Structure formats: C-alpha cells, structure tokens
Amino acid sequence: MSLKEELNKQQLKAVEFSGKHLLVLAGAGTGKTRTIIARAAYLIENGANPSKIQILTFTKKAANEIVERVKASLPQSSGRSLNGATFHSWCNQLIIKYPNLFGAANFTVIDPDDQLGLMKMVSGSHSDVYGKLRIKPQQLLDVYSYARNTKKNLTESIRTLVYKGKEDKDTEYEITAMKPNVEILLRAYQKKKMEQHYLDYDDLLLVVSTQLKSNPEARKLLSQDLDYLLVDEMQDTNPLQWELLSPFIDICSLFCVGDDAQSIYSFRGADFRNVHQFKERVPNSEVYKLEKNYRSTQEILDISNWLLDKSPIDYKKQLQSVRGSGEIPVLLNVSDEWQEANWVADEILKNYTDEDRKFSDHLILSRSQYYTKTLQAVFIRRKIPYVTYGGRKFLQAAHIKDLVSLLRIVNNPYDEIAWVRFLTFWEGIGEVRASRIMAVIIADEGKTDIPTLLQGAIPGKDGIKIAELYNAVQKEKGKVGKMVDIAYDAMSLGLAFRYRKDWIEKRKGDFPVLKLLANSYSSLGEFIGEGLLDNAEKMNGAPVLSESQLETDEEKDHVVISTIHSAKGLEADVCIVLNVSPKAFPSAWSLDDVDAIEEDRRVLYVALTRAKNRLIITRNTASISAIHGKSIPTNSGQKADDAETYFLTAIPDGLIKQETIGYDFKPVKDAAEPNNMDLSSGMDFS
C-alpha cells in the first residue's frame, strides 16, 4: 500500500496542498508524523529537488526517522539528498557551510555544563559584583537564555525566573537593585565567549537569524538552496525560533505541523501563539485540521475534549476516535502518596498476572520526578521493573567529557574549558597549574606548535607523554573515530582509576558507542558541534540515553515512569496520571496568572491523550476539601468558580467513573530513594 493510500481525507488534503504556506493543526494521535512524511514524499514525487527540502524537528532521532521513512516510501536513491535536522543542528550546518557569511569559523559549540563552568569563571573574576547577588551562576545563565529565546528584556526575565512574575513594590525594588550587577556579569559572559571562540546553543540560532534579518545577501544565498521548509512540533517554537523562521516566508514555502493544545514548554520560552496566530502572522497561508485520532478510544478523547472546551481559548478542534468505544476513564481518590503508590503497584501486578499485560503496557505520568519517589520505593520493594525518563545526556557524562576534551582542544586551541579539563585529568596537574600552562599556549597565538609548548610547560616524562598524545590525535584530524581510539588507548587507565567505583558496570561500555558516534561525522568540527547537539541519541535510532537507562537492557519489559513534559511521543495501553488534584492542576503558583493556568490545562491534556485503552487518574481527597471558599482570576478579571478552574472537580456524569480507596498503606522502613560575529543583539538589557 502506498503512503497516499494510507492517508485519511484530512491528511491527504494537507499533503496535496498547492498554496504557499500551510499550518496543519494536528490534534493528539492524529498522524502528524505520517502526514509530514507523506508531504515530503509527495513533493519529491512531483518534481521537487530533495536537496532543497529541509525538515526541522526538535530531536535528531525524530528528524532521522522522518527522513528514513520518506526514503523508504520512494524509489531507490530518489530521496537520498533529503535533509532533516533540529533547529540548532540545522543552524550549525549552515554556519559550517557558510563560515564567512556567518563569521563563525573555528568556533566551538559548548554544552550547558561548559556554559556553567564559564559563568563560574566570570563570577569568580568579578567577585565584587557577584558577591552582591543572591542568585547562583546557573540562575544567571537561565535568565540570559530565557531573555534571548523569548526576546524579553532583562528586567522582565529577572522578574519571571527569579521572582516568579511578582509585581509588588518590594519585588520592583529588588529587581532595580539587582539588575545592574546581573547586566555586568552577563556582558562579561558574552565577552568571555567571544574571546574563547565559543558558541552556546542559543548563539547558533541567533547568528543565523540575525544575518537573515539584516543581510539581503544571506537571504538570496539561502533562497537558492531551499524551496520547502517542513517544520514539525511547531507549537514548541519560541520567539527566537520564530524570528529564525520569519525570513523564510519570502524565501520558500512553509509546511508547519503542530497543535496549540499541546504547547507546554513556556518555561523554555515556547510560545503557543506561533501556532494559534499562524494565519495572522504568515501572509498567503491557510490552516487545515487533523481530528481523527488513531491512538485512543472515544471515552478517553471525550474527557480530553471536555477539558479543552472548558478553556477560554478556542482550540477549534474535537478529536474523534477511529478505534471506537472502550472503557470509561477512572478518577481514583486517594488519601496519601503511599496509598496511591501501593494501589498503582497492585493494579499493575493484577494486569500482569490476570490480564496477561506486559509491564511495558503501563505508562505512569507525573508533574515531577520528585513526586514519584514514593512510587519508585514501592516498585523496588515489590520488584516491579521500571525505567524513568530523564537524566543526563550521553556526551554530558563526566568520563566521556574527559576524553572529548582532547578532541576539543585539537579543534579549537582557545577552548579554555577543555584545556583545564584535559590537563587536570593527568596526575600532578591541578587547576592552578593547568591555568598557567593554558595561558602560555594561548599567549603564544599559534607561533609555536602546541606539542612543543606542552613539553616546555610540563617538564619530564609527563610533558613528553601529553605532547605525543596531542600530536598523535592531531595527525588523524580527518578521521574522528580514529582520534577517539588513540585518545582512549592513552587515557583508559586514568579513566578506569578515576571512575573505579562503576567503571566496569557503567562507564567502560560507553566508549565503543562514542567511537560509533564519531565515525558518523566527516570532520572533527562537525562532531564537536553536531555531536553535542545530537548527544541524546544512540546510534542506529536506538532510544535516548540517560544515566538510568544506561543500566537498563533496552529489550527488558518495564513500566515507564515519566514527567508529563518528557512524555510527548509516548503512549501506552494503560496510562496512570498521578495527583491531578486542586493546587496541582492548576498548580498553586499558577493561580494568579491566566496564561499559566491555561498552560497547566494543556499539560494535563497531553497526559490524558497518552492513553490508548485505559486511563486512570489519581487525586488526593484532602486537596478537594481544601479548595472550598477560594476563587480564581479569569481573562475578564472576574473570579471563576472553583469547580470551573480546578480542572477535574466538575466533570459531567458519564465522562468518568469515580472510585475511592477504602484501605490505608503505611511507609515501609526499607523503602529507598531511588571571528566578526556580534552577539549583543540577542540580549535586551533594558
């Protein structure tokens, strides 16, 4: 069966769209990925040059999957040059392809850990200023990134991230006192990045969007390379990403797929209005809807539709199940987290033994991983296998970063963070000595080859060994996998000693994976830049790696415990959504902000629509009685009825079945916790 034959009427209409720009408003489970794949294949089959089609997504895994499925649907080799990437990865590719245009030749992309290290350096060198503040370096970075991604000024960014949006007189006074010192540190951080030839993730978007906005030559150049831009998950784009996309309205045709009802990342700067106001923002555009849901039964969709219908925002869609009817969702009233956790464990074990379901048929969702600690303790005690979604990315693991630091300094000799990490890896070299050695190398300005400088700065056998290693890796600069091999051979004993507690069990096996990753890049610069952006991915499309998952057999049958924000793309036969209680949905800190209340509604909508056949929602009985007598602001400034505002306190009869647990559980004693570039335009300091 061809792709076209697999599409329903709504999907086919979108795929065959012949106008200039289109937004496909795709509800949960309506086949948005299938539609974007079919669109790319349709364009190629109808004469479009695949090399002039760019697919943008938010994960490299999703981009790879879409591209491979498009290629599989076409005659051999016809889609070979089709490209898919994340926003950041695509901008990095453009910077590498046109280094003179963007002025970013020989810059190194740094990850969040490196950013934090750099901000700590800046804070230390400006201790007189930093000492006046009561915020940590990570908060300074958060303010910096939020301001650039949302295009908000420094005052509002401090208010949002440090003071949770408060506008009282005391807050105004504190922001006024704090802002000048924050500005000094952020400007110093920007300057330090430029001196060290660093680009952070936000810089990648900023460099490209700034050039496209201000430079007609850049727009002309890209117009020759691009006819169609296909954007997935449009609702997750932020104002900076919108600024990047806007010039392409006149350069090529946009085909954007998204769902404003699933926009839940405002804390990262995402703006659901990029979807909700698409037609107003994009001339010559149309909006088509996908409403036929292939995932869930109609009863699950009925409660999801009802939740959106209660919003003051008009989402203009009603999901309809292709699969038909099923079980009515259950709202379970519990008295505490231990009762809740033991009931969930009982339910899963009953399904496993009596209904022949797998553990992997169960998905448990919560607002935070912290809330699930009680559940994880019960699962450990009752021997229910599980995996949590989250954790650090593969290339952000300490042992990987130790080795990659050598590759980074070969790529960029001005990389101060990598120099300190690489030099302090060797016994007898501390941070002070490493800083002195690095200062000698940087001050030399490339007049002397680095191995000679290393031997001069590090006397004896150690200097010779380190210099020879640098030289050996540098000679293989065109073979990234070979560079990893050489570095690992020289550093493996030191790595094994440094991480001796879990070397065999957890860390040693990561280096063959690192070599596979390195072999997939044609140049060291690509690996350093793209590898950091792709570091959530394991080779050959395997699942995202995190510390918890590195310990888990990928084929093992286990329950998935995830935060709702990590659950997009997940689905399960049985979905259990924890603690949908007043003051949790919407959260207590959202109650004074209408936009925050509506985002919480969308968060819950995402959770409910993960369920395929059985949906169970838990609620704390104590929280229900606690809301009486309270009132909530609405868009009109009036106070809303509690039952209307607390999302699941006024569900009509027939949409849900309520149950209350009549027994109590107590905690168990043994439960465990488980170059010419100007970046200043990216920041408004007002």
N, C-alpha and C positions, 0 to 999 in steps of 0.2 A: 504494500500500500504506500502511495506517495505521501509526502508531507501535506500536500494540498488536500488529499482525501481524508486526512486525519483531523482537519480543522472543522469547527462548527461555523455557522453563518457569521457570527460576530467576529471571530478570529480571521476568517477568510476576507471579510470586508476590510479589516485593518491591514492584512498582509498585502492586498492588492491596491491599497491606497495610491492614487495617482497625483495628489496635490503636492504642495510644497512642504509643509510641516504638519506632523501629526502627534498628538498625545493619545496613547492608548491607556485609558483609565481601567486598570485591571484589578478587580477585586481578588481577595484571598482565594487561592486554589483554582483560579480560572484559566490557567495555562499560559501565563505571560511568557515563560521561557520558551515554550513551544512556538508562541506567536513571533517572538523576536528572531528565533532560529529560522522559521518559515519565511519571515520578511527578508532576511539576508539571502536565503537560498533563492527566493523569488526574484530579487534584484539581479543576482548573478545569472539566473536562467534567462532573464530578459535583457541581457547585454551589458549590465553594469560591470565595470572592472573591479574585481575583488580587492585589488590593492588600494582602491580608492573608497573602500568601505571600512569605517572604523567602528568597532563595537566597544563601548565603555561600560564597565560594571564596577562593583565595589570590592570584589575579591578576584584574585588571579585565577583561583580554581573555577569560579563561575565563568570567567572570560574564556578559559581553556575549554571548558565543557561546551559552551555555545559554539565556539569555532569548530571544534571537532565534530559536533553533531551536524553543523552546516555542511562540512566537507563530506561527511558520511552520506548525506542525502543527495549529493551531486555526483555527476560522472567523475571518474578519477582525474585528479590534478586540476579540475576547473576552479576549485576554491582555494588552491594552495597558498595564494598570497594574501588571503583574508587575515586581518589582524584584530585581536581582542586584547584589551588591557584594562587595568584600573585607571582612574583619573591620574593618580600620582605616577604610575608606571608609564602611561602614555606621555605625560609631560616630560618625564625623564628621557624617554626615547626621542622626543622632539629636540630636547636640549643637546643630547648626544649627536643627533643627526645634523643639527644646525648650530654648532658651538659658537660660531661668530655672530650669528643673528641674535642669540640669546645672551652672549657674553659670559658663558659659564663653563668654558673649557677647563679641565683639570680640577674641577670642584668635586668634593666628596660628599655623598649623601650620609647624613648622620641620623641615627635612630633615637627614640626617646631617652634611652639610658645615656647616650652621648650628650644629648641636649642638657640633661640634668647635670652631668659632670661639668659641662661648660658653664652652666648657670651658677654652679657652686664655686667655680674658679672666679667668675665675675663678682659674686657676692663676697668672696674672700678678699679680692683685691680692692673692693670698695666697702670694707668692713665698717667704716664710719657712717656710710649711708645705710647699709643693710642692717646695722645694729639698731637703727631707729624703727625698723619694721617688725611686726609681729606675724609675718607670714613666711612660709618656707619657700626655698627655691623652686620646688615643684609647683606651688601655687603661682609664683611669678610666671613660670612657663605656661601654666594653664590660662592665665589672664592674657598673656601675649598671643597664644594660639587662638583663643576664643575671639579676641578683638580682630584678628586678621581674617578669620573664617566667617565671622558674622558681619564684618565691616562696621562694627560698633566702635565708638571712641573709647579711650582709656577709662574715663570716668564711669561710663555705663558698664564696661567689662568688669571693673573692680566691684561695682555695686552688685552685679549678677553673681559673680563667682565667689567673692569674699563675704558679701553681706546678704546673700540670698534675695536680692532685689528690694531690700528695705529702702524706704524713702523718708524716714523720720529725721528730725533735726540732728540728733546725736550721730546718726549714720552719715549725714551730709558733712558734719564737722570732721569726722574721722577720715572720710574719703578725701576731703580737701587737704588734710594734713599729710595723708599717706601718698597721694598721687605724685608729687614732685620727686620723692625718693624712688618710687616704682619706675617713674619715667627715666631717671638716671640709670638705673640698673638695666632696664630693657634696651635703652640706647647703647649701653656698654656691651650688652649681649649681642646686639646686631653688629656692632663694630668688631667684636671678637670673632664672630662667624666669618665676616668678610676677610679678616686678617689670616684666618686659618684655612681659607678656601672651603668653607662648609656650606652645605645647603640642607636645611631641615625639610621635612615633608611638605610643610606649608609653602616654603620657598619655591618648590617645583611648580606648583600651581600659579603662584604669584608672578614668577619670572615670565612664564608663558602668557598669562592673561594680560600682564602689563604691556608686553610687546604687541600683542594682538590688538589691544585697545588703542595704543598710541602710534603704532607703526604700520602705515598702509602697505609697505613692502612685505612685512610679515604676513599680513592677510592675503596678499597676492600670491606669495610663495605657497602658503598652505592651501589656497583655493585650487592650485594646480595638482595638489596631492590628494584632495578629498572631494568626493561627490555626495557621500551619505554618512551621517553620524547617527548611530543607533545607541541609545542610552537606556540602560536597564536600571531599575530601582530609582527612578527619577525623584521620588519623594524623599530620598535620603540626601539629596544635594543641598549644600549650604550656599550662602550668598557669594562666597569666593568662587565656588564651582559654577554658580550661575553666571558670574562675571566672566569666567573662562568660556562658558558655552555661548554667551550672548553674541560675540562677533561671528559665530558660525551660522547665525540666522541669515546673514548675507553671503556666506561663503558656500554653503551646501544645504542639503535637505536634512532636517531633524526628524527622527522617529524615536520618540521617548515613551517608555513604558513605566508606569508607576501607579501607586494607589495612595491618595492623600489620607485615606483612613488607616494606613499603616506607617505613617510618618511619626516615628517615636524617638528620634535622636536629636532633639533640640539642644540637649546638654553638650552635644558635639558641634552644634551650630546649624544642624539641618533645619530647613525652612519648608514646611509643607505647602506654603503658598507658591513655591516653584511649580507644583502640580496644580494646586487649587486655582491659581490665577494664570494658568498657562496661555489660554486663548487671549487674555487681555495683554499679556506680555509679548507674545510672539505674533507678529502680523502674518497674514496668509496661513493661518493654522486652523486645524479642526481637532475635535475631541471625539473619539469613539470609546464605547464602554464594553468591557467583558464582564458578564454577570453570571454565566453558567459555571457553577463550582463542581469540580471533579473530585474533591477531597472528602467532603463531609456529608453526613446525612442532613435532611432538611431541618430536623429538630435542632441540630447544633447551629445551623445557619439562622433559624428563626430567632434564637436568643441573641446571636451576633448582630443580626439586622435590627432587632429591637434596641440594642444598646446604642447603635449609631442613630437610630430615629429619635432618641431622646436628646440628642445633641442640638445646640442652637446652630451648628454648622450644617449646611446642606451638602451631604456627600454624594447625592444624586446616583445612588445605586442600591439595588436589592439583590442579594445573592440567591440563586436558585440551584438546588441540588440536582445534578444529573443522575445521582445514585438513588434518589427517592427517600423514603422514610426509614426511621430507625428508632433508637432508644431516646426517651426524653432525658435531657441532662439532669444531673443530681446536684443539689445545693446541700452540702453537709455542714451542719452546725456542730462545732467542737468547743470544748471549754478551755483547752490549752494546747501548746505545741506538742507535748508528749502524747496526749490523747490523739491528736491529729496524726503524728508520725506513726504510732502503732496501728492506727486504723488503716493508713496507707499501706503499711507493710503487710497487714492481714489481707487487704484487698489484692495486692499483687501476688502473694503466695497462693491465695484462693484461685485467682485466674490462672496461675501457672500449673496448679495441680488439677483443678476441676474443669477448666475450660480449655486446657491444652494450649494456652497462650505462651509466648516466649517472654522473657524479661524485657527483651528489646521492643516488645509491643507497647511498652509503657514509657510515657514522657511526663516528667514532673517539672512544673514551671513555678517560678517564684520571682518576686521583685528583686531579691538579692541572694547571693550565695550564702551570706551570713545567716539568713533566716533558715536555711536548710541544714544547718549544723546538727540540730536535734534529729532531723530525719536521717542524716548520714550516720549518726551514732547508733540509731535503731537498726539501720540496714547492716552496719558492721556486726552488731550483736546477733542479728538474726540471719546473718550470712546471705544477704541479698546482694548480688553483684551489681555495681553501678559505676557510672563514669560521670564526671562533672564537666560541663563546658566552661572553659576559661583557662587561666594560666598563662605563663609566659610563652612567647613565640620561640621557634626553634633557634634562629640566629641570635636571639637575645639571651640564650643560656650562657653562663659565665665561661664554661670550658670552650665553647665554640668561639666566643668573642676573643678569648686569649689567642687562639690560632689565627683568626681572621685579622687581628691587629697587625700582624706582619704583612699580610697582603695589602692592608690599607695604607701602610707607610710606603710600600713599594709604589702604590698607585698615586699617593699624594704625600710627598716628604714634609709638607707643612701641617700634617694631621697631628696636632698636639696630643689629643686624647689617645689616639692609637699608639703614639710613641711612648707615652707614660705607661700604658697597659703592657706593651710589648717588652719594654726594658725592665719593668718591675717584676715581670714573670721570672727573670733569671735571679738565682740566689745571690745575695750580696748587693743587689741594686734596689734601693728604696726610692720613694717618690722624690726626695730632695736630689739625690744623685741623678736620677732619671731626668729630672728637670734641667739639671746642668748639662748633661750630655745632649739633650734635645736642643737646648739653647745654642750650643756650639754648632750643631747641624743646621739649624735654621739661620743663624747669623752668617754662615758660610755662603748662603744664597746660591748654592749649586756650583760653586767654583771648583770644589773638590768632590771626588766620588765618595759616596756615603760609606762603603766598606772601609776606606782609608780613614775617614773621620771616626768611625766606630772603634777601630783599632787604636787610634790615638787617644780617644777619650776613655777607653776601657783597657787598662794595661793587662798584660799577661795572656794566659790561655783563653780566658773568658772572652776577651775582646776579639781574639782571632776566631773563636767558635761562632760568635754572634755575627761578625763581619762575613765569614764564609757562608753562613746560612742566608743572610740578606742577599749576598751575591748570587747564590745558587737559585734562590726564588726569583730574583730579578731577571736572570737569564731565560727563565721559562715564562716570561710575561704574557706570551700569546697562548699559553696552554694552562688554563686556570685549574683544571683538575690535577695536572702535574705539579703545580705550585702548592696545592693542598697536600699532596703526597709528600713532597720534600719538607714542608713545614711540619707535618705530623711526625715524620721519621725523626726529626731533630727535637721535637718538643714533647713527644709522647711520654717519656719517662717523667719529665717535670709535671705534665698534666696528671699522670697516674698518681704521683705523690701528692700533688696539691688537692686532688679530689679523691683521695684514697678511701674515704668512707663509703662512697657509692660508685666508684669508678667502673667496676665490672658490671654491676647490676643496671646502672642507669646511663652512664656517660660514654663509655668506650664505643658502644654500638652506633653512636651518632655520627662518627667521622666517616664511615662509608657512605652515609646519607649525604653528608656535606660534600663529599667528592662527586657523587651523582649530581647534586645541585650545581656544583661548579662546572662540571662537564657540559651542562646545558647552556652555558653562556660562551659567546665567541670571544669576549675580551674581558680583561680584568675590570675595566671601568664599568662595564655592564653588570658584572657580578656584584661589585661593591654597591652600585646604585640600585639595580633591579633586584638583586638578591635580598637586600634589606627590605624592599617593598613587598617582595613575594615571600617573606620569611615565615608566613603562616602555612605555607604549602609544603607537603612532602611530594616526592617525585611520583610521576605517573598518576596524578589525580587522586592520590590516597587522602584520607581525612586530615583535617587541620591538626597539627601537633601542639600539644600543651604538656606541661610537666605531668599532669595527672594522666594524660593519655599515653605518654611515653612508656608508662608502666603497664599499659593495658594491651592485651592481644586484640588486634583490630577485628578478628573474627569472633571474639568472645561475646556471648549472649549477656547483655547487661541492661539495666534500667538507665535511662538518660535523665540526669538532673541538670536543669539549665535555668539561667536567668531568662526572663522574657526577652530582654534586649539581645540575647545571644541565640534566640530561638527561631528567628526568621529563616525560612528554608527548611526547618524541621517539621515533622508531622509524625503522628503515631496513632495506632488503633485505639489506645486508651490514653487520654490526656487528663492529668490531675493538676489543677491550678490552685495553688496554696494561698490561703489567707486573703481572700477577696472580701475584706472587712471594711467597714467605715474607718476612716483615718489611714487606711492602706490604699483604697481605691475610692475616691482620690486620696492621695497621701496628705497627711496633716500639714505639710509645708507647701501644699499646692492650693490651699483653701482660699487664700487671698488673691489668687491670680487666675482669671478665667482661662487664659491660654494654657496654663499649667494643668488645670482641671481637664480641659479637652485633650491635652496630650495623654494624660493618665487614662482617659476613656479609650484612646487609640491603642495604648499599651495593653489594656485588657482585651480589646478586640483582637489584637494579634494573638494573644494567648488562647482565646476561645476558638479561633479558627485553625489552630494546630490539630484539633481532634478530628479523627476520621469516623469513628463509630460510637465511642463512649466518652462523654465529657463529665468530669466530676469537679466541682468547685467547693473548696472548704471556706468556712467563715467562723470567726471567733464570736461566740454568743455574748461575751462580756462587752464587746465593742458595739454591738447593736443597741444595747440599753444605754450606752454612754453618749449616743448622739442626740437623744431627745432634748428639745429646747434650743438646739443650735440652728443657725441659719447661714446661708452661703451666698456670696455675691454672684450675680449673673451679668451677662453682657449689657443689660439695660441699666445696671446699677441697683436693681431691686434684689431682694433676698429670695432665694429659691427655697422651696420646700425640701426638708431633709431627704425625704423619700425620692425626690427627683434628682438630687445631687449625688447622694451616695449610691453608687451605680446599681447595686443588686438588692436594694431594700424595697423596691416597689414593682417587682416582676409580675405581670399578669398571670392569673391562674392558667395552667395548661402549658406554659412555656418551660416550666422547671418543676422538678419534684424535690421537696424539702425533706431531709432526714436529720435527726438529732441523735448523737451517740449517747447511750444511756449507761455507759460504764467509764471508769476512770483508770488512767495509767500513771504511774509514778516514774521518775527518772531512775535508771539503773546506775549503780555505783561505778561500773567499769566502762561506761559509755565514753568514747574517745572523740576528740575534735579532728574529727578527721584533718672675574677679571675687570669688567667695566659695568658691573651689574649694580643696580641701585634698588635695594630692597626697602628703602624707607617709606615708599608709597604704600606698603602693606599695613601700615600702622597709623591710626589716628590718635594722637596723644592729647587731644582736647578733652 
